[in-house]
Amino acid sequence: MPVRKIVHIDMDAFYASVEQRDDPQLRGKPVVVAWRGNRSVVCAASYEARRFGVRSAMPAVRAERLCPTAVFLPPDFPRYRAVSRQVREILKRHTDLIEPLSLDEAYLDVSENKTGLPTATQVARTIREHIRTELALTASAGVAPNKFLAKIASDWRKPDGMFVIRPEEVDLFLLPLPVGRLPGVGKVTEEKLKGFQVQTVADLRALDLSTLERRFGRYGVRLHELARGIDNNEVIPDRPTQSISAEDTFEQDVTLTETEPMIRRLAEKTWEASRKEARVARTVVLKLKTSEFKILTRSHTPHAPPSSCEELTRIALSLRERIELSPKQRFRLIGVGLSNFHDAADASAQPVLFE
């Protein structure tokens, strides 16, 4: 199989950078894109704000505590989508194999490119230069033989940087990494792997496939491949969103009645993510995992799609009433999701990301 050339383009602090570009008075200042309010979360933070510890998806009230001098701006998604379309036009000069992940990032397969540039590195460099000169914004890029390595690489020299992982350099780059850098390895999986004395990707590679399958099921196969730098997922253009969700594992197991604050926070995160989509979700999903690791899901499809964060939250909270377990039952994880996406009347099948 010929080696693929994958580029991951990631706009730097995209929403905040657009705001700073369009208002010169904001340049050099800590900018936080978020609605004000106790239940709001940060959509984006400029690098000036990040120096204070402000991060995306953080509660806005916490961001305000960390950076009292920050300029808070409500998100302007129509404007961000318009800039995203301009970025997309730059990407399309090089390849039609573009897979958007969100308004501010996308994978490109440039194994063959339209411009005749000899290397993927030159393609990525040219894209970044055009974004800078034409849009007055910066983007970071990762170049690698597959998607998961390209995504890790794009984060390596942020902001406004580029990192290249050549096929012969994969092991040199990958093996020393903390296992938490692998896609899908969250805090819970990381803690489980520590039980096997696995701290780095090199440690993970030392585990045989049967051990990983026995402990992690089908995901164990994926871990086995990732530890070897294997990712055969193709860049798929125009992939429609199937679902969006946010979930959280508690430090201590909680009862059902204690889950309301978490459901409200997760519903906010899910709603914010759904605003980046042109398609509309019809179904609300509540996911729970008991302290015995049993997974329960409850869903509801209202007559009309949820039209606000408040409506999504209300439905998610009401789904708890369909959990028929003892009031003393405790839960270790909760998730709120939207699924059953359909095209809005005025939207095409292309997901809005970069459209």
N, C-alpha and C positions, 0 to 999 in steps of 0.2 A: 504494500500500500504506500503510495507516495506521501511524503510528509506534507501536512497541511500548514498553511500560513494564516494564523488567526490574530486579529488585532482587536483589543478591547479599548474603546474610547470612553472616557469618563470625564464629563465636564466638572470643573473645579467649583465647589460650593455654588452650584448653578443658580438657584433662585436668588441667593444673596448677591452673587456676582452680577446678575442682570440688573438688580436694583442699584448697585454701586456704579455700574456703567452708565445707567440712565440718569442718575442724580450725582453729579460730581461732588456735592457736599457730603455724600456718604462714604467717599473713598478714604480708606485708611481708618475708618471707624468700625467698631464692632456692630454688625448688623445681624439681627435675628428675624427671620421670616416666620411669623406665627400670629394667630389671633390671640388677643389678650384674654385672660380668663382662667379660672381655677382648673378647668378640664381640658384646656388646649395643650397641644404638644408642638414642639419646634419642627417646622418643615425644613428649614435650612439655616445654617449659621456661617457667617463669613469667617475667614481664617483669623481675623482679629478677635472675633468672639470665641473662637475655638481655643485660643490661648488661655481663656478663663475657664475652660472645661465644658463649654456649651457644646452640645451635640444634637444632631437630628434625632427626632422621636423622644427627646427628653421633655418632661412636663415644662410648660412655659414659665410657670411660677418658680421652678427651680432654676431655670436659665436666668431669670430676673435676679434671683438671689446671688448667683455666681457672678453675674456681670451687670451690676446696677446701672452702668453707663451705656448699656447697649441701646441701640435704636431698634425698636420693635416695629415691624411693618406687616400688615395683613397680606397674605399671599394673593398674587394676581395671576391665576393660572392661564387665562386667555393670552396674556402677554408672554408667559413662559412657553406656552405651546407654539406661539408664533416664532419665537427665537429657536425653539427646538426644530421647527420645520426648516429653518435656514441651515441649521447644523446638518440636518438630514440631506439637504441638497448638496452640501459639500461632500458628505460621505458617498452619495450616489455617483459622484464623478469617478469614483475608483472601483466600485463593485455594486452589483445588484443584490449580493448575498449579505444583507444587513438584518440583524435580529435585534430589535429594540428591547431593552429591559425596563426602561422608564423614560421619562422625558429627558434625562441627562446622561444616559449611557446606552451603549449598543456594542454588539459583537459584529465584526466584519470578517468574512472569509476572503482573503486576497491571494489565495493560491494562484489564481489568475486575476489580473486586474486590468481595467480598461485603459489605463494611462501608459502601460508598458514599462512602468518602473521595475527595476530588476529585483528588488528585495522588499519584503514586508516592512522592514525598518524604514526604508525611504518613503513608502506609502504613509506610514504612521506619522513620520516627520512632516510630510507635505500637508497632511490633514491638519495637524496642529498649527502649522504656519498659516494656513488659510483661515482657520477659526480665529486666530489672533488678528490677522490683518483685515479680514472682512467683517468680523463681528465684534472685535475688541474684547474678546473673552479668551480664557485659557482652558485647555483640556489636557488631561494626562492620558498616556497611552501605555498599554502593555502588549508586547508582541511575543507569541509563543506558538508551539506546534498544536495546541488545543485550547479549548475554551477556559477550562478552570485555571490553567497556568497563566493564560493571558489576563484573566481578571485579577489574580494575585499580583501579577507584574504591574498592572496599571496603578495599583495602590502603593507601589514600592517607593516611588519618588514624587509623590504628591506633595504640594500642588505643582502644576505646570512642569511635569517631568515625564520621562519615558524610560522604560526598562525593557530589555530584550532578553528572552530566555531561548537560546538556540538549542536544537535537538540534542547536541552532544553535551550541553550544559545542564540538562534537566536534573540529573542526580546531584550534581554539585550544589544546585540551588535548593532543591526540594528536601533532601535528607535532613539538613540541620533545622528545618522549620519546626516551630511548636505545632503539635498536631491540631490545635485549635484554629490554625490558618486554613485547614482543608474545608471545602464547602460542605455544609450540613453538620459539621462538628460544633455543636453548641456547648454550653457549660455542662449540661447533663451528660452528654456523650463523652465529653472531655474527662469528667470525673470518673465515669465507668472505665475509660481507658487507663486512667491512672491506677486503677485496681489491678491492671495487668502490667504495671510498671512502664506504661507507654507515655512518654513526655514529648517525643519528637517523631517526625515522620520516619526516621531511621528505626526507631523502636517499633513503630507500627508495622513496618515492612518485615520485621523479624517474626511477627506472628503469622502462623499458617492460616490458610483460608478456612479450614474446618472450624478452628477456634473462633474466628470472627463471625462466621455464619451461625454458629451455635449461640453466640452471645448477642448478636445484633441482627440476626435474620437476613433478609435480602440486602439491607444496607451494609452488612458485613462484606458482601461481594464488592460493593462500591468502594468501601474503605480499602479493601485489598488492591483494587485497581488504582485508586488515587495515590496510594503510597508508592506506586510504581510509575506515577506520572501518566497513567492511562486515562484518557477521556475521549470516547468515540462519538460523543454527542455532536451532531452537525449544527452549523449555523442555519437556522430555519427562518427565512423572512416571513413577515406578516403572520406570526404565530398569535392567534387570538387568545386572550386571557380566559382561563377557565374558572379561576377562583383567586381570591385575595383574603389573607387572614393574618392575624397576629395572635401569638400565644405566649404564655409565661409560666414558668415552673416556680412554685413558691419555695421560699427557704424553709418554711414549716407548713405541714399539711393544714388545710382549713376546712371548715364546714361549709355547706352550701349557702347558708345565710350570710357568711362572712365574705362571699365572693363579689358583692356588688361593686366595691371600689375598683377591683381588678377588671371586671367586665366593662365598667365605664371607660377606664383607661384604654383597654384593648379595642373597644368599639371606636374610640377616637382615632387610634392609630390605623385601624382598618378603613375607616371613612376617609381619612386623609389620603391613604394610598389609592383608594378607589377614585378619588377626584382627578387622578392622572390618566384615567381611562376614558376613551370615547364611548365604550360600550357600557351598558347599564346592567347592574346585577339585580336579579329578581328574588333570590333566596338568601335568608339569614341563617347562619349555622352557629350553634353553640357546641363546643367540644369540652369534655371534662375527662380527666384521668384520675381514677381513684387511687388511694394510698396503696392499693393492691395491684396497681398498674392496669386495671381494666379501663378501656376507653369507651366513653359514651358520647354519642352525638345526637343532637336534637335540631331540627330545622323547621323553618316556616317560610312559605311563599305567599306574601300578601297579594291582594288584588292588583295593587300598583307597586312598583319598586320603591324601596325606602328613599325618601326625598331629602332627608337631613340626618345629621349625626344623632340628633335626639330621637328620631324615629328608629334608627338602627339600634340604639342603646335600649330603647323601650322593648323592642321585640326580643333582643338578646336576653334581657333580664327576665322577660315573661317565659322564655323557654326553660328556665329553671324549674317552673312549676310542673314540667313534664318529666322530671327526674324522680322516679318513684323508689327512693331508697330511704333508709333510716335517717332521721334528722342528725344522728350522731356520725353518720358516714363522713369521712374526711377525704379531701381531694388534694392532689399534688400538682395538678396542671389545669389551666383553663385556656380556652381559645375562642375568639370571635371571628367569624368569617363571612364573606359574601361569595355566592356562587351563582350558577345558572345565568351567565352573562348573555345579553342580547344586544344587537345593534340598536342604538338610539335612532329615533326617526330621522335625525339630521346628521347621522354619522355613518361613515363607510365601515367596511369590515376590518380595515387596517386599525390596529390599536393605536391610541393617540400618541403614545410614546414616540417621540420624534415625528409626529404627524400633526 
